[in-house]
Amino acid sequence: MAELRALVGVKRVIDYAVKIRVKPDKTGVVTDGVKHSMNPFCEIAVEEAVRLKEKKLVKEVIAVSCGPKQCQETLRTALAMGADRGIHVEVPESEAERLGPLQVSRVLTALAQKEKAGLVLLGKQAIDDDCNQTGQMTAAMLDWPQGTFASKLTLEGDKVTVEREIDGGLETIRLKLPAVVTADLRLNEPRYATLPNIMDYEAARALGGHESQPPSSPVCGPPAFACSSLPLYLQLVPIGTRTCFLSSSNHESQKEED
């Protein structure tokens, strides 16, 4: 079996089927009492890592989540899907909203180095903020090659071939490991978490298989959360409102119905 370790980021987000409600002070969305689940693109990343392990191309799959205690549910899902270990970088709930791609990238960089991971798999973006930045920032901090928007991934020795979706169609790139890859929607179809895997997870947790790393630990250090930001104003745009289009020829404003 290969000695390659895969580090997979999993984010806890509001479930895709939930109707979002904006807070009365318009500083964010209502999260209390709202169903949360793993970010769909992170599910795809976990599935791909588990498939590589099943093909004996990866030795170990380590799932990582940053956030409050509730993130352990997200890790439980990843482990039930087939991940070997889970690392929870616990952040107080009052500070979790300030976590952005930069802070998470710093954490992933430190963990990739500590765990000696050769492949970092992430979802291309989260469905809550749609930033699409964490994978690129992590690759830059690690100084590793990156393959974003992957719709197909092939491991061959110390090389990984990534077929990625671009505006003009498909682009195929070949990267030398270690590398960072972000998963697109068509990379795979994630499996359901099975009862035997959930039971295996609970047994592993009882034996200490579930790790928790607080923000003050040497793994990520205080600088990981030194830069933070919050939205000043948030508003949902009603469906059917008029949109202004700028003509490329005469730069005249035209209004059309959505």
TIVEX-674099 format. One record per residue (C-alpha): x negated, y negated, z negated; residue in one letter. Coordinates in Angstrom, 2 decimals, always signed. Each point is the difference from the previous one (the first is absolute). Last residue first. Example, Ala and Ser with C-alpha at 12.3 -4.5 7.8 and 13.67 -1.06 7.14 Angstrom:
BEGIN
       u       v       w rest
  -13.67   +1.06   -7.14    S
   +1.37   +3.44   -0.66    A
END
This chain:
BEGIN
       u       v       w rest
  +34.77  -38.52  +14.62    D
   +1.76   -3.02   +1.55    E
   -2.17   -2.29   +2.06    E
   -1.41   -3.43   -0.49    K
   -2.53   -1.47   +2.40    Q
   -2.81   -2.37   -0.88    S
   -1.95   -1.39   +2.90    E
   -3.67   +0.90   +0.23    H
   +0.08   -0.50   +3.79    N
   -1.49   +3.29   +1.15    S
   -0.39   +2.20   -3.07    S
   +3.51   -0.82   -1.24    S
   +0.34   -0.22   -3.77    L
   +2.81   +2.08   -1.45    F
   +2.17   -1.17   -2.92    C
   +2.13   +2.62   -1.69    T
   +3.65   -0.43   -0.91    R
   +1.45   +1.96   -2.89    T
   +1.65   +3.34   +0.69    G
   -1.33   +1.87   -3.01    I
   -0.56   -2.24   -3.03    P
   -3.65   -0.74   -0.87    V
   -0.84   +1.22   -3.50    L
   -1.88   -2.58   -2.05    Q
   -3.17   +0.05   -2.08    L
   -1.87   -2.95   -1.47    Y
   -3.36   -0.45   -1.69    L
   -1.27   +3.48   +0.71    P
   -2.57   +1.21   -2.56    L
   -3.77   +0.12   +0.18    S
   -2.91   +1.79   -1.61    S
   -3.79   +0.08   +0.12    C
   -1.79   +1.39   -3.06    A
   +1.80   +3.33   +0.10    F
   -2.82   +2.20   +1.25    A
   -2.47   -2.28   -1.81    P
   +1.15   +1.60   -3.33    P
   -1.66   +3.35   +0.72    G
   +1.08   +2.63   +2.55    C
   -1.44   +3.27   -1.22    V
   -1.75   -1.48   -3.05    P
   +3.38   -0.13   -1.79    S
   +1.76   -3.30   -0.75    S
   +2.75   +0.61   +2.58    P
   +1.02   +3.28   -1.67    P
   -0.95   +3.32   +1.66    Q
   +2.47   +2.85   -0.47    S
   -0.79   +3.52   +1.11    E
   +2.49   +2.83   +0.54    H
   -1.78   +3.35   -0.10    G
   -0.23   -0.12   -3.79    G
   +1.15   +3.56   -0.71    L
   +3.61   -1.06   -0.57    A
   -0.18   -1.97   +3.24    R
   -1.15   +3.11   +1.85    A
   +3.04   +1.91   -1.27    A
   +2.33   -2.85   +0.95    E
   -1.57   -0.14   +3.46    Y
   +0.35   +3.74   +0.51    D
   +3.68   -0.30   -0.93    M
   +0.44   -2.80   +2.56    I
   -1.82   +2.12   +2.57    N
   +2.30   +2.96   -0.69    P
   +3.08   -2.32   +0.29    L
   -0.97   -1.34   +3.42    T
   -0.72   -3.62   +0.92    A
   +1.42   -0.46   +3.48    Y
   -2.38   -0.08   +2.94    R
   -1.11   -3.15   +1.82    P
   +0.54   -0.14   +3.80    E
   -3.27   -0.86   +1.72    N
   -2.14   -2.75   +1.58    L
   +3.02   -1.64   +1.62    R
   +0.60   -2.68   -2.64    L
   -3.57   -1.27   -0.17    D
   -2.66   +1.08   -2.47    A
   -3.05   -2.05   -0.97    T
   -3.47   +1.53   +0.28    V
   -3.15   -0.97   -1.94    V
   -3.31   +1.69   +0.81    A
   -2.88   +2.00   -1.43    P
   -0.39   +1.47   +2.55    L
   -0.88   -1.00   +3.55    K
   +2.86   -1.40   +2.02    L
   +1.33   +0.85   +3.46    R
   +2.61   -2.23   +1.60    I
   +3.00   +0.76   +2.19    T
   +2.34   -2.84   +1.05    E
   +3.66   +0.44   +0.83    L
   +2.46   -2.34   +1.73    G
   -0.59   -3.65   +0.92    G
   +1.15   -1.44   -3.31    D
   -2.09   +2.45   -2.01    I
   +0.68   +3.40   -1.54    E
   -2.99   +1.94   -1.27    R
   -1.51   +3.36   +0.87    E
   -2.67   +0.62   -2.61    V
   -2.91   +2.42   +0.42    T
   -1.90   +0.73   -3.20    V
   -3.67   +0.96   +0.05    K
   -2.14   +1.75   -2.61    D
   +1.11   +3.44   +1.15    G
   +3.05   -0.38   +2.22    E
   +3.05   -1.55   -1.67    L
   +2.94   -0.96   +2.21    T
   +2.57   -2.70   -0.75    L
   +3.03   -1.02   +2.04    K
   +2.37   -2.99   -0.24    S
   -2.56   -2.12   -1.87    A
   +0.96   -3.65   -0.47    F
   -3.54   -0.88   -1.18    T
   -3.30   +1.83   +0.48    G
   -2.78   -1.45   -2.13    Q
   -3.78   +0.22   -0.17    P
   -1.49   -0.35   -3.50    W
   -1.62   -3.07   -1.61    D
   +1.69   +0.95   -3.29    L
   +1.32   -3.54   -0.45    M
   +0.89   -0.29   +3.69    A
   +1.74   +3.37   +0.07    A
   +2.02   -0.93   -3.10    T
   +1.00   -3.32   +1.55    M
   +1.23   +1.69   +3.19    Q
   +1.97   +2.63   -1.87    G
   +1.57   -2.51   -2.40    T
   +1.07   -2.55   +2.64    Q
   +3.28   +1.09   +1.64    N
   +1.91   -2.58   -2.07    C
   +3.53   +1.35   +0.47    D
   +0.92   -1.30   -3.50    D
   +2.61   +2.59   -1.02    D
   -0.30   +2.59   +2.77    I
   -3.68   +0.60   -0.69    A
   -2.49   +0.08   +2.85    Q
   -2.21   +2.32   +2.09    K
   +0.39   +2.71   -2.62    G
   -3.35   +0.98   -1.42    L
   -2.56   +2.77   +0.44    L
   -3.55   -0.44   -1.32    V
   -2.42   +2.66   +1.25    L
   -3.42   +0.94   -1.35    G
   +0.85   -0.38   -3.67    A
   -2.89   -0.07   -2.48    K
   +2.48   -0.28   -2.91    E
   -1.77   -3.06   -1.44    K
   -0.60   -1.60   +3.40    Q
   +3.56   +0.53   +1.21    A
   +1.25   -1.15   -3.41    L
   -1.89   -3.30   +0.12    A
   +1.18   -0.72   +3.56    T
   +3.57   +0.97   -0.84    L
   +0.05   -2.42   -2.94    V
   -1.45   -2.85   +2.06    R
   +2.50   +0.72   +2.76    S
   +2.86   -0.15   -2.52    V
   -1.09   -3.48   -1.10    Q
   -0.31   -1.29   +3.58    L
   +3.26   +1.60   +1.17    P
   +1.98   -1.77   -2.74    G
   +0.81   +0.67   -3.62    L
   +1.75   -3.00   -1.54    R
   +3.27   +1.87   -0.41    E
   -1.81   +2.52   -2.22    A
   -0.96   -2.63   -2.58    E
   +3.14   +0.06   -2.15    S
   +0.29   +3.75   +0.57    E
   -3.41   +0.53   -1.57    P
   -2.47   +1.66   +2.43    V
   -0.86   +3.67   -0.23    E
   -2.44   +1.41   +2.51    V
   +1.62   +3.42   +0.31    H
   -2.22   +2.69   +1.48    I
   +1.65   +3.16   +1.30    G
   -1.64   +3.29   +0.85    R
   +0.45   +2.89   +2.41    D
   +2.52   -1.50   +2.43    A
   +2.53   +2.54   +1.30    G
   +3.38   -1.67   +0.42    M
   +0.68   +0.47   -3.72    A
   -3.20   -1.94   -0.69    L
   +1.18   -2.90   +2.16    A
   +3.46   +0.04   -1.63    T
   -1.51   +0.00   -3.50    R
   -2.23   -2.90   +1.05    L
   +3.11   -2.01   +0.87    T
   +1.56   +0.91   -3.34    E
   -3.24   -1.08   -1.69    Q
   +0.55   -3.40   +1.59    C
   +2.65   -0.61   -2.68    Q
   -2.83   -0.70   -2.45    K
   -0.76   -3.31   +1.71    P
   -2.16   -0.49   +3.13    G
   -2.76   +1.46   +2.11    C
   +0.37   +3.46   +1.57    S
   -2.66   +2.47   +1.10    V
   +0.39   +3.51   +1.46    A
   -3.05   +2.27   +0.22    I
   -0.06   +2.74   +2.65    V
   -2.80   +2.55   -0.33    E
   -2.06   +2.24   +2.28    K
   +1.00   -1.39   +3.38    V
   -0.37   +1.81   +3.33    L
   +1.42   +3.21   -1.42    K
   +2.99   -0.20   +2.39    K
   +2.24   -0.22   -3.08    E
   -2.19   -2.85   -1.25    K
   +0.49   -1.89   +3.27    L
   +3.75   +0.56   -0.32    R
   -0.09   -1.39   -3.55    V
   -1.79   -3.15   +1.20    A
   +2.53   -0.47   +2.80    E
   +2.93   +0.40   -2.39    E
   -1.48   -2.50   -2.45    V
   -0.46   -2.59   +2.78    A
   +3.56   +0.56   +1.23    I
   +1.33   -0.49   -3.53    E
   -2.04   -3.22   -0.21    C
   +1.81   -1.22   +3.13    F
   +3.35   +0.67   -1.70    P
   -0.95   -1.97   -3.17    N
   +0.68   +2.32   -2.90    M
   +3.31   -0.54   -1.77    S
   +1.88   -2.59   -2.03    H
   +3.68   -0.21   -0.90    K
   +1.04   -3.35   -1.48    V
   +0.89   -0.38   -3.69    G
   -2.26   -3.03   -0.31    D
   -1.68   -0.84   +3.31    T
   +1.81   -3.17   +1.11    V
   -1.96   -1.76   +2.73    V
   -2.43   -2.89   -0.34    G
   -0.37   -3.61   -1.11    T
   +3.47   -1.06   +1.22    K
   +1.10   -1.22   -3.48    D
   +3.19   +2.10   +0.33    P
   -2.08   +3.07   +0.97    K
   +0.46   +1.23   +3.57    V
   +1.92   +3.23   +0.60    R
   -1.26   +2.79   +2.28    I
   +2.39   +2.70   +1.17    K
   -1.53   +3.34   -0.90    V
   -0.57   +2.60   +2.75    A
   -3.74   -0.72   +0.32    Y
   -0.56   +0.72   -3.69    D
   -1.66   -2.87   -1.84    I
   -3.73   +0.63   +0.04    V
   -2.53   +2.17   -1.85    R
   -3.25   +0.17   +1.97    K
   -2.11   +3.04   +0.79    V
   -3.68   -0.28   +1.00    G
   -1.67   +3.20   +1.18    V
   -3.62   +0.95   -0.72    L
   -1.21   +2.97   +2.05    A
   -2.97   +2.06   -1.12    R
   -2.13   +1.83   +2.56    L
   -1.92   +3.07   -1.19    E
   +1.31   +2.16   +2.83    A
   +1.16   +3.53   -0.74    M
END
